[in-house]
């Protein structure tokens, strides 16, 4: 899938304000102008998971991405950008939530997507490390992620990916569409 090409320079991310780069890619915090590529990446992720369903709207996804980009109280988005092309090849979007059980704020990893061509390049690991760093900077005690449903062909691989990075399966979640 092709995403809009955008050159970036001087954009810094992370607790110390440093971006990371590896194997021709650069990890950075998302900025205004990335929302189209982020929304298309999420659409691709949902397609891989068997959707997107009828409730998905590309325009709505762009607006939601822009809200996360512009309002740090809502959460944040990190992207991995291919150097040279400016193509976004990885996305991690996190929503900030409050819960009594967590004694305050924590993050929900809403989407983690890596382009198929970059899935063996450690982009996912780097994105999760950036998420952890930002969450700690914010004083959050936890990051939560929902796994794909039972029957998803790569469920065990996805589960193993998260467990290797310190996530522990904590039960099922239910959803009601309104």
Beta strands, then each sheet from edge to edge (+ up, - down):
strand 1: 20-22
strand 2: 25-29
strand 3: 75-82
strand 4: 88-99
strand 5: 104-114
strand 6: 143-145
sheet 1: 1+ 2- 3+ 4- 5+ 6+
end
